[in-house]
Amino acid sequence: MRRLISQGGSTYARIVLGLKIRDLTGGFKCFRREVLEAIHFDEVRSQGYAFQVELTYRAVQAGFRVQEVPITFRDREHGQSKMSWRIAAEAMWLVPGLRFS
């Protein structure tokens, strides 16, 4: 179920934002210093999973290249997901807002 939700969220964001990046919601991101310096964090509106999508989109919009490195998606062994209907709703509304702002 987690994999389906993750793939669905990435596909939705990829289509709406017009990006070629396959995994926009993956938990590991590594940015070069100059990328972070180019992103205006005072304009970042999202939290949670949408934050990952927004930062990646802003990096691409600023002209930076994004390189994906495959990961192994494993089932959670401990703890609980932080995903909630509020986080999902934020992502659903934020993604089109990013594209058309």
MONOR-V411034 format. One line per field, one symbol per residue. ss: DSSP state (H for helix, E for strand, L for the rest). phi: phi as a letter, one per 30 degrees, with the letter a starting at -180 (. if undefined). burial: + if it has 16 or more other C-alpha atoms within 10 Angstrom, else -. A space follows every 10 residues. Layout:
BEGIN
ss->???
phi->???
burial->???
END
This chain:
BEGIN
ss->LHHHHHHHHH HHHHHHHLLL LLLLLLLLLL LLHHHHHHLL HHHLLLLHHH HHHHHHHHHH HLLLLLLLLL LLLLLLLLLL LLLLHHHHHH HHHHHHHHHL L
phi->.ddddddddd dedddddicc ddcdcedcbb cdeddddddd ddcdccbidd dddddddddd ddjdccccbd bcdcddcbib dcdbddddde ddddeddddc c
burial->-----++-++ ++++--+--- +-++++---- ----+---+- -----+-+++ +++++++++- ---------- ---------- -------+-+ +--++--+-- -
END
